[in-house]
Amino acid sequence: MSGGAEETAAAWSADAALLQGSVPGEGLLERALEMDAEYLMQTYGRAPVLLTHGRGALVWDSDGREYLDFLCGISVTNLGHCHPRVVAAIAHQAGRLGHVSNLYHTLPQIVLAAELSRVAFPGRVFFCNSGSEANEAAIKLARKAAWRRAQTEGGEPAVEIVYFHHSFHGRTLGSLAATRGYQEGFGPMVPGFREAPWDDVASAEELIGPRTAGVIVEPVQGEGGVRVASAEFLAALRRLCDRHGACLIFDEVQCGLGRVGRPFAYQHFGVGPDVMTMGKALGGGLPMGGILVAEPWSGALRRFDHGTTFGGNPIVAMAGLTALRVLVEERLAERAAVLGEAFRQDLRAATASMGFVRDVRGLGLMTGLELDPRGPSGQDVVGLCRERGLLINCTAGTVIRVMPPLCVTEEEVARGSSVLVGALHTLREARAAG
C-alpha cells in the first residue's frame, strides 16, 4: 500500500474502534467531542453527551448512564426508540429494495399514501425528506394553484403567503421567509410573505384578501412555545380562505401523528385544511416529510412541477407505514391525550406556588411550561434535568418543552415529572439563597 492508503487504513481502523465504543487510552466521549470540533460544522448547541442506544422512552450514553428521553428527537421518535415492529420492517425492506428513484413505482410509498388518506382525510400525497421540504411544497402548490386560476379567469395571480407570529416552518429559504426570528443574515427573503399576529381573527381579516395565495399555520405551535390555536381562529382562517380562494395549509410537522392526542391535530378543532404538511414522526424515526392535499387542490402541481430524489424511498416509506399502523392499532393518540392532561395537571399543582412559572399548556403529550424571564433560565432547568437523567429542551427563550414518546408508561411520566419539578425547586432555592 502507498503511504496515503496506509494512513487511510489506519484512520478507518481508529474509526471502527470509536464506533464499537472501544477507544483505548482515552475516553470515548472526549474523543468524539474532539472529532466533532474538527470535522463537523458547528451549527448546533449540543450538550456534552454522547448517546449510544435506546429502547422505548429510555436512552443511554457512552458512560452507560440512563436518561428518560422526553424530547423524542423533537417529536420524531413518537413510538420510542427501536420499536420492534419498525426495526423489523426496516430490516426486511432493506433486504429487498433500498432505492430506485421516483421514476418507478414502489409499493411501500403507495400503500403509505393510501393509509394516510384514510387516517387523516381523503386526498393525495407528495413525499419528500423533511418538514421544511413539505412546507416548501405546500407554498409552491398554493402559488401554482393561484397562477392556474389566473390563467383561466384572467388577471394577476395571487402570490402572498400569510403566516403568523411565533411560527416555525423551516430553515430552507422559502420556508424561512415564513419563520421570523431565524432570518438574520440570510436576506433578502423570498418576497410575498406577510406576518400576522397569532390567534387574532381581526388581524387575519385585514391581511387575508384577493392577493393571498395561501395561509400557513400550525394548529399547535412547537418552536414558538407550545401555543395552541383557538378553534375560532382556525375557523376564521378557513372562512377567509374560502372567501378569497386561498389555500389553507396546516403545518402538522411537529404536532401531527398522535403527538397532541389525536392522529392529527386538526381533528381537535373541527376545521379541515386544504393541505396538511407532515414530517418528523412520519418516517418512524427515519427522515421523511410529506403533504396530504385535498381535492381539487392536488391538481395544482402536475407532472414535472415538483419532485425529489429520495421522497418516499422504499425503506423510509416502509418504516413510516409500520409506524402509522402501530399508532392506530395501539390507539397511542388516545392514550397520549389522557397521559398528557394528567401530566399537565400534576405540573400545575406542583408549580402553583412558584411565582416564576407563568403557564403550563399544551395538548396530548406536547407540553410547554413557560417561565418568567426574571426567574431561573430555561437553559438552567434543561441542564439540571439532564444531570438528573431527564432530556427536555427550552424553546422560544423561556418555554420548557416536554414531549415524551407516545409509548411512555405512567411510571415514567411520574418519574419525569418528579425530576422536572425537583429541578425547578432546586433552582428557586438557589436563587433565593444567592
N, C-alpha and C positions, 0 to 999 in steps of 0.2 A: 504494500500500500504506500501511496505517496504520503508526505508529511501532512498535507491538508486532510487527506482521508483518515489518517491515524488520529489526528486531533478531533475530527468529527465523530469517529467511532468512540473515542474516549468521552466526549461530551454526551453522546447518546447513552453511554453506559451510566454516566452520572445521573442523567435524567431518569433512566429506568429505576435507579436506586431511590431517587426522590419520589417517583410515582408509587413505588412499593412501600414508601414510608420507612426506608432503612438508609438513612444518611449517616455514615459513620463519622464520629469525631465532632459533630455539631448538631444542634437542634434542628428538627425538621421545619418548624415554624420560622426560625431565624433564616435558614437557607431559602425558604420560599419567599420571605419578605425581601431578601437581597435580590433574588431573581426578578421579582415583581418590579422593584425600583429600577432595575437595569433594562428589562425587556418590554414592559407594558407601559402604554401611555397612562399618565397619572390623572385620569379624568374622574376618579371615584374617591370618596372619603371612606375608605374601607376600615373596619375595625381590625385590630391586630389579632385576628382569629383565623385559623386555617381549618375549615370544615372538611371532613373526610368521608362521612357516611351518615345515613339517616334511615329512620323507619317510622312511619306514621307521623306523629307530632314531634318526634324527637330527632335531634341531630347530635353528632359527636365531633369533637375537634381532634387535632393531631396529638394532643396530650391525653386523649381518652375522656375528656370532660363532656358531660351530657348537658344539653340545653333543650328547653321547650321552644320550639320554633313557632312563635306566634306572629310571624310576618309572612311566611309561606312564599318566599321569593317575590314579595309584593303581589300576593293573590294569584300566584302561578300554581303552586302545589296544593290545590284545593282538596285533593284526595290524600294529602300527606305524602311523605317520602316513600318511594319504592312500593307503591301499591301493587300487590302480586298480580292482579289481572292486567294492569297496564304494562308491567315489566314483561309478562309472558307475551302480550300482544306485540310489543316492540321487537322482542327476540324472534318471534315467529315471522313477522313481516320482513325483518332484516335478513332472514334466511331465504326469503322468496324473491323479493324485488325491492331494491332500495330507491332507485330514481330513474325516470325515463323522460322527464320534462312534460310540459303540458301540450306537447304536440300529439300526445296519445291519451287514450282513456285509461284510468286505473280505478279499480273498484272501491278501495277504501275512501277515496275522495268523494265518489258519487254517493255511496251509502251514508257517509257522514253528513253531506249536504241534505239528503232526504230526511235524516233523523233530526237535524237542527230545525228544518222547516216544520216538522211535526211537533217538536217540543216547544218551540218559540212561537212562530206564526208562519202561515204559508208564504213562501217566497222563493227566490233563487239566491244562490250563494256564490261569492267570489272569494277564493282563498289566497292568502298572502303569508307573510312571515312574522308579523308583529302588529301590535295595536296601532303604532304610528302609521304603518303602511295601510292598515284598514281605514284609518281616518283620511289618509291621502286619497284612497279610492273613493270614499264617500264624498269628499269635496269635489273631486273630478266628476263624479256622477251627477251631483247637483248642478254644476255648471254646464255639463254637456246636455242635461235634460232641458235647462233653460235655453241653451243655444238651439236645440232641436225645435223647441216650441216657437222660438223666434223665426226659424227657417220656414215654419208652416204658417204662422199667424202674421209675420211681418214685425217690424220694429227692432229695437236694440235688445239683445238678450240681457236678462238679469244676471249679475255677476257677484253680488255681495253675499258674503257668508257672515252671519251673525253668531257670535259666541258670547260667553258670559264670564264675568269677573270670578276669579279663583280657579278657572278651568285649567285642566291639563289635558291636551290632546296629542302631544308627541313632540319629538325633537327634530324631525325632518323639516325642511324649510317650509313646506306647505302647512303641515300641522302646527309648526312653531308659530306661524302667523296667528293662530288661534290659541296660543299659550303664552299669555302675558307673564313676565317675571323671569323668563329664560331667554330673552331675545337680545340682551346686550351684546354688542359686538358682531352680530350676525346680519345686520341690516345691509341694504334695505329689505324690509319684509315683503313677502308676496302681497301685492295690493288687493284691495277689495274686501278686507276683513273689518268688521265693526264689533266693538265690545259693548255689551250691555250689562247693567247691574244684575246680580244674581237674585233669582226668585222675586223679581219686580215686574208685575204684569203691566203696569202703566208705562214703564220704560220700554218694555218689549213692544207694546203697541205703537210707540213712537218710532222705533227703529226698523221694525219689520214692515216692508211695503213692496211696491212693484219692482224695486231694484234688487230685492232679496232672492237669491237663487237657492239658498239653504240656510237652515238654522241647526247648529250643532250644540248638544247639551248632554251633560252627564246627569242621569236621574239621581245618582248619589256621587258627589264629587269625592275623589280619592286624595290626590296630591294637594287639592285645595283645602283639605282639613276635615274630611268625612262630613260633608254637608248634604243633607237630604232635601231634595226639592219638594215643594208642596204640590199636591195633586192639582190645585187651582192654577199654579204656574204652568205646569206641563199641559194642562187642558187648554190654557190660553195660547200656548205656542202651537198646539195642534190646530186650534181655530184660526189663528193668524196665518199659518202656513197654507191651510185650505183656502182661505180667502184670497191670498196673493199667488197661489200656485207654486209656493216654495216647498222644497224638500225638507222634511223634518228628520234629523239624524239624532239618534240616541247613541251616545258613546257608552257602551257597557263593557269596555275593555277590562276595567278593574272590578266593577260591581256586578258583572254578569256571572252566569254559570254557577248559580246556587249561593254565591257569596252573601247576598243580603236576604236570604230566607225564601226566595222563590227561584225557580230555574233561571228566570231573567228578571232584572229589576223592574222593567216597565210594567210587569204584571201586578205590582203593588198599587199602581196608580190609576188603572182603568183608562190609560191613554196609550195608543199604539203609534210607533214611528213608521216612517216610510223606509228608512234604512237603519239597521242596527249594526254597530261596529263591535267586533269581538277580538280578543287577544288573550294574553296571559294564561289563564287556565284552559283555554280552548284546546291546546295541544297535549293535555295531560302531563305537563312538565317539559315538553319539547317546544321549540319556537314555532308559533303558529298565530296567524291573525285571519280575520275574515269579515265580510259584510253579508248580512242577510237582507235582501231587498224585496219589498212587497211590490206586487203589480199595481200599476203599469210601469213603475219606475225602473225595473230591471232592464227594460228595453233601451234606456238611455245610453248604456255602454254596449257597443256592438263589436263585431269581430275587428281585432287589431286596435281598438280604442284603448285597451288597457291589458296588462299582462305582467307575469313574473315567472322567473325560472323555477323557484322552489315551492311556490304556493301549492298546498295540497299534496305535497310529497307523500308517497305511499306509507312510509314508516310513521311520519308525524300524523297523517290522517288516521292511521290505524290506532295510534295512541289516543288521539282525540275522540275517536268513535268509542273506544273502550271506556274512556273516562266519562263520556256523556252517558253511556249506558249504566255505569256504576252510580252516577249521580241520580239518575231517575229510578233505577231499580231499588236502591237502598234508601230512597227518599231523604237524601242528605240535605237538600234545601230546607225541607220542612223541619228537620232536626236542628239545622242552623238557626232557624227562626226562634225556636224555643230556648236553645242554649245561649244564644246571643242576648236575648232580652233578659234572661236571668243574670247573665254576666254583668250587664249594664246596671240592673237594679242593685246588685251587690256593690258595684263600684260607687254608685250614687250614695248608698247608705254609708259606705266606709269612708268616703271623702267629703261628706256633708259638712263636717266641721273644719275642713281645710279651706281657708279663705282664698288660697291661690288656685283652686280648681274651679274654673268658671262653668264648665259644662261637660256632661257625659252624653254622647249622642251616637246614633248610628242605626243600622238595620242588620238583622241577621248576625253573622259573625264578622261584621265590619264595624269597628267601634273607634271613636275618636274622643280622647279626653283632653279638653282644652285648658291650658294653664294660663294664669295671669303672667304677663311678661315680667312683673315685679317679683315673682316667686322663683323657685328653683327652675333652672333652664331645662328645656326638653331633652337636650343632649346629656345633661347630668343624669336625668331619670333613665334614659336609654342605657347609658354606660353602667350605672349601678345595677340595673336589672340584668344586664349581660353578665356582670361579675357574679350575680346570684343565680344564673342559669336560665334566664328568660330573654329571648330575642324579640324585640319590637323595634319601632323606629319613631322618629319625630318628623312630622311634615308640616308645611305652612308655618314653620318657625316655632309654633307653640302648641301643636296638637300631637299628642301621643297616639299613634295609630297601632291598633291591635287587631290582627287578622289570623286567628288560629285556623288550622285545616278543618274542613267540614267533618272529618272523622274523629275529631278530638273527643276525648272522654270527659265525663262530668268531673272526674277526679283531676284530670289535667287542667280543666278550666279553673277549678278551685285552687289548684297549686299556682297557676299563672296569676290569678287574681291576688293571691296572698303575697307573691313576690312583688307585684306592681305596687300594691298598697303599702307594703313594708318599705319599699324604696322611697315612696313619697313621704312617709312618716320620718324616715331617717334624714332625708334632705331638709324637711321642715325643721326638725330638731337641730340640725347642724347650722342652719341659718339663724335660728333663734339664739343659739349659743354663741354664734360668731359676731 
